[in-house]
């Protein structure tokens, strides 16, 4: 086995170094895709000895595809987002998995722990399973994946290994971020013929799911509820924007996505 590791980053200097440290601790070849950062992130990457790939921002799908291409010669790939990191126990577990050869499954899933830190109140918001160890030939991202860049379904082995994630430091910033993601989601999934759903129902379902069933209120109290409401807002907003696009809203964005002008699309996004 040869494991290639990568991260995609912009101006991420405040979180990037511990992310790079985790990747470097488990990967044989390391790549950082830099969307033209200006805050010193590139210096952190150079200091860690990563290969840098500079790429104008066209979305995570395009950036991940570029990273996989740069990791030629690797049998498997592993990635972290720039605000994620590995604790020592996870590093040891991934190294142990590597020693087994990785098996034949195309995907291996890890457990991501989403941490909130709201004005000094730190708590675990939720845990989710995400595919992070992938046979290189199965790592088929493409530029159309402008948001929710999940790989096509395939057999997946779940591993009890944790990835830590700085999920939220402000509810207001989270709402602003998810509004942008919701519009990208609507653009992509309208083109793919997504089923229309009632926005208010989607919001209520996801608020309840995160606040109660995933335990955000039990662990975070009122802050857990406010953050669950922001996540629910995202899921409702996606379908509200889908309806707006059906009625002719954002024609310039629809056209840019259809024509593959993704760099221009990101420049035109509101907010």
N, C-alpha and C positions, 0 to 999 in steps of 0.2 A: 504494500500500500504506500502511496505517496499522497499526503493530504495537503491540498492548497487552501489557504485561508484568505479571506478578503473582508474589507470594510468599504463602504461608500460614505463619503463625508463632504460637507461644505465647510462653513465656519463653525467648527466643532471643538475648538481648542479646550474648552472647559471640561469636556467629557472624554475626549479622544484617546488620551494616553493610556488609561487603564484598559480601554477596549483593545488597543494595539498590543498591550502587554499580554492579554489573554490569548489573542490570535497567535502571537509569536511563540507562546509557550506550548502550543499544540500542533502548529502547522509546519510543514517542511518548506513550503514556498508561500510567501506573503505578498499580497497586492493591496494597494489602496487606490480606489477610484476617487479622484479629487474633482469636484464640480467647481473648480476655479475659486478655491478658498483664498481669503486675504487676511486671516487673523493669526497666522502662525501655525495652523494645523499642518501645513506641508513640512515645516521644520520638525515637528514631532514625528511625522512619517519617516523622514530621512534619518532621523536619529535612531529609529528602531530598525532601519535597514530594509524597509518595505520597498518593493517596486512601485513607483507612482505611475498612474495612468490618468492624464488630464482629459476631462470630457465635459463639454458644455451640457448643462442640465436638460435632459429629455425624459426624465422620470426614472423610477427605480428599475423598471423592466430593462430599459436600455443599458443602465449602468451595471446591473448584475450580469447581463449578457457580455458586456465588455470585460468584466472581471473574470468570468469563466474562460473567455477566449485567452486572456492573459495568463491563465494558469495551465497552459498546455503542458502535457507530460504528467499531470496529476491524475490519480485514479478516482479521488474523491475531493469534494470541496466542502468547506465550512465557512460560515459567515456570521458576523455580529453587526448589528447596527451601531452607529457611532456613539450612542448613549447606553450601550449595553456593556457588560463585563462578565468575567468569570472569576469566581472565588477559587481558592486552592483546591478544594474538594472536587470541583467540576473539572479543573485542569487535569487532576490525577485520573478522574474517571474517563475523560476523553482519551488520554494517553493509553489507558488500559483497553479501551475499545479499539484503538488503533492496533494494538498488539495482537488482537484476534484476527486482523485482516479485514474486518468490516462486514463480512458476510456478503450475500448476494442481493439483499433488498436494495431497491433503488434509493429509498429514503429512510432516514432515521430521525425521529422526532425527539426534541428536548423539551423541558418544562421551563417556560419563561415566567419569572416572577416580576410583576409590574409594581414598582414601588412609587408611592406618592410621598412628596415632602412639601407640605403646604404650610408656609410660615413656621417652620420648625416642627410641625406635626408629621412625623414619618410613620407610615403604615403600609402594609401590603394590601394593595387595592384588589388584585386578582392574580390567579395563575392560569396560564393557557399553554396548550401544546403547540409547538411550531416545528416544522421540518427545518433542520439546520445542517445535517450531515447528509450529503447527497453524492451518489455516484456521478462522476463528471458528465458521462454521456446522457444522464437523466436530467441534468441541470439546464432545462430548456426555457430560459426566460426570453422574452422578446419585447421590442419597443412598445407594442400595443398595451402592455401592462403598466399603465400610467399610475395605477393605484390598485391595492389589493393584489400584489404581484405573486399570488400563490401559484405553485407549479401544478401541472395537470395531475389528477388523481393517479396514484400508483401505490403498490404495496409499501407499507410503512411500519417500521419497528420502533416502538416507543422506548426511550431510554430514561431512567430516573436520574437525569443530569440537569442541573439548574443553570439557566442563564439569567443574570440579574439585569433589570431594566429600569432606568430612571424615567418613569412613565409620565409623571406630572409634577410640576413645581408651582403651578397656578391654574386654578379652574378657569379663569378668564382667558389665559393663553391657550388652554386646551380647547375651549369653545371656538376661538379664532382659528386654530389649526384645523379642527375637524370641519369647519365650514368650507375651507379650501379643499380638503379631502373629499367632502361630500359632492362638490361640484365635479371634481375629477372622476369620482365614481359614477356619477350620473352620465357624464359624457361617454365613458367607456361602455357602461352596461346598457345604455340606450342603443348604441351601435350593435351590441350583441343580443338585443331583444329581451332584456330582463323583464320578468313579470312585474306588473305594477301592483303595489301594495299600499294600504292606507297609512299615511305618515304618522298620524296620531297613535295608531295601534302599534306600529313599529317602535315608536319612542317609548310607549308605556311598557311594552314587553321587555325591552332592553334595560330600562331603568330598574324594573323589578328583578330581572335576571342578575344584574350586577350588584344592586343594593342588598338583595336578600339572599338569593341562591348562591352567588359567588362570595358573599360574606363581607362586602365593602362596608356596610353600616356596622356590623358586629365588630370589625377591626378598626374602623376609622370614624365611627360616630357621624356627626353632622357633616364633616368633611367628606366622609365616604359617600354620604347621600348626594352631596353637591357634585362630586366627581361622577357618580353613577348617572346623575341627571345630564351632565355634559356628554357622556357617552351615549345615553339614550337620545339626546338632541341630535347627535350625528346620524344615528340610524333613521330617525324620522326625517331629517333634512335631506338625506339621500333621495328618498322617494318624493318629497316635495319638489326637489329640483328636477327629478325625472319628469314630473308632470309639467313643470315650467318649460323644459326642453321640448316636450310634446306640443306645447302651445306656441313654440317658435322663439323662445328666449335664447339668448347667447348664440345667435347664428354664426358669428365669427369664430367662436370657440368650436362649435360643432364642425364647421368646415375645416378648421385647422387640424382637428383630430382626424377627420376622415381622410385628409390629404397627407397625413403623416408629418405635418409641420410642428413637431413636438416642442422644439426649442422656442419657437414663436408662441405656441400655445401657453407655455409657462409664463412667458413675458406678459401675455395679455390677461392672465387671471386677475380678477379683482382682489383687492386687499393686500 
